[in-house]
């Protein structure tokens, strides 16, 4: 399954876990309204791939990798600083991913409760939600206690511990404050509110007591945020697989260019011989024929080369990405990638079914990204047999095609007419298809509502399985 969340700006983040398998395939379809006039001439496939698609992979495990044992070994100098840093980073990253998922789930439940006004037992819903709040907060507090139970004594290890403890404390406070800001002020949620406030105050006091951040940094929100972003990158650095991207077809492109030039020159030479034989000596008419032949050569050479290139590369991958272990530099995975525009009528039936075709949707422009990867878990870090892939999709290239126009909507209220200015928004559909090994494909769909300034909302739409023989 793929999870999608909105990030800052026009970014959306798709995350999935690649388990041990022979292969992994991902298809991403972006349905853009035709009124935006998106085309290969406006945004080429290469420009969209390099500017809008950003991939990263990090080690991931369902099992908790606690640094408790490593902390005790480090006290006896039985563990190197690199190994201790890696252990602690793994632990912190697992906690961050788990807390982000739990907060996302609670936010969705809060949004559902606020939007559904037909519920007959809000007290029971509030009680169930409070129990979930208490569970998430208790787990967060327990995990942080485990981390702080064994503080290393060696200076070379203490700096890693300080950075990670500082970030996890701030991150926990921020995520819980995010929940607190959206929590209803009803009496039914009073216990959850007090619990969240107490934990946030305790984490802030912990950072002050340890003097993790200077007073100037604490008072400046921008500096504090930038520092925590840097600490997050330091945590993920030893876990993120190094990648190298190579554009395919470089040699073939040169061969096609040489072949097109040779073919055109054959016809040019034959034309010159024919003109020499027909026109005799060099005359004004011969010079004119010669100029015409060379003009035709320049026109047809590029057309022939582009046609041969399209036929040769049709359906073939355009890029290869290789992943290496950050420590051992061992090759742990390969990936082939495609990116192109597709016509709606050429899409697979299951994608059309997920999109729910109609006349308006047939006019959409479809951008398709595909990846096919293989991983080698035997070369992974010890104890890890899967990776977490994060695909960040930057929709700012599409937002530039939108305008800031708005229009007026009129309403009749009694005998008075009121008007309201409404901004223009566009609906972009995102459909993904994921397949691991020989398993069945999992298809998901989201509605992304955008305007010129921001992403307004993201809504996941349930995809009903397509029946055999159904339309």
Buried (B, 14 or more C-beta within 10 A) or exposed (E): EBBBBBEEEBBBBBBBBBBEBEEBBBBBBBBBBBEBEBEBEEBEBEEBBBEBBEBBBBBBBEEEBBBEEBBEBBBEEEBEBEBBBBBBBBBBBBBBBBBBEBBEEBBEBBEEBEEEEEEEEBEEBBEEBBEBBEEBBEBBBEBBEBBBEBBBEBEEBEEBBBBBBBBBBBBBBBBBBBBBEEBBEEEBBEBBBEBBEEBBEBBBEBBEEBEBBEEEBBEEEEBBEEBBEEBBEBBBEBBBBEBEEEEBBEEBBEEBBEBBBEBBEEEBEEBBEEBBEEBEEEEEEBEEBBEEBEEBBEEBBEEBBEEBBEEBBEEEBBBBBBBBBBEEEEEBBBBBBBBBBEEBEEBEEBBBBBBEBEEEBEEBBBBBBBBBBBBBBEEBBEEBBBBBBBBBBBBEBBBEBBEEEEEEEEEEEEEEEEEEEEEEEBBBBBBBBBBBEEEEBBBBBBBBBBBBEEBBEBEBBEBEEBEEEEE
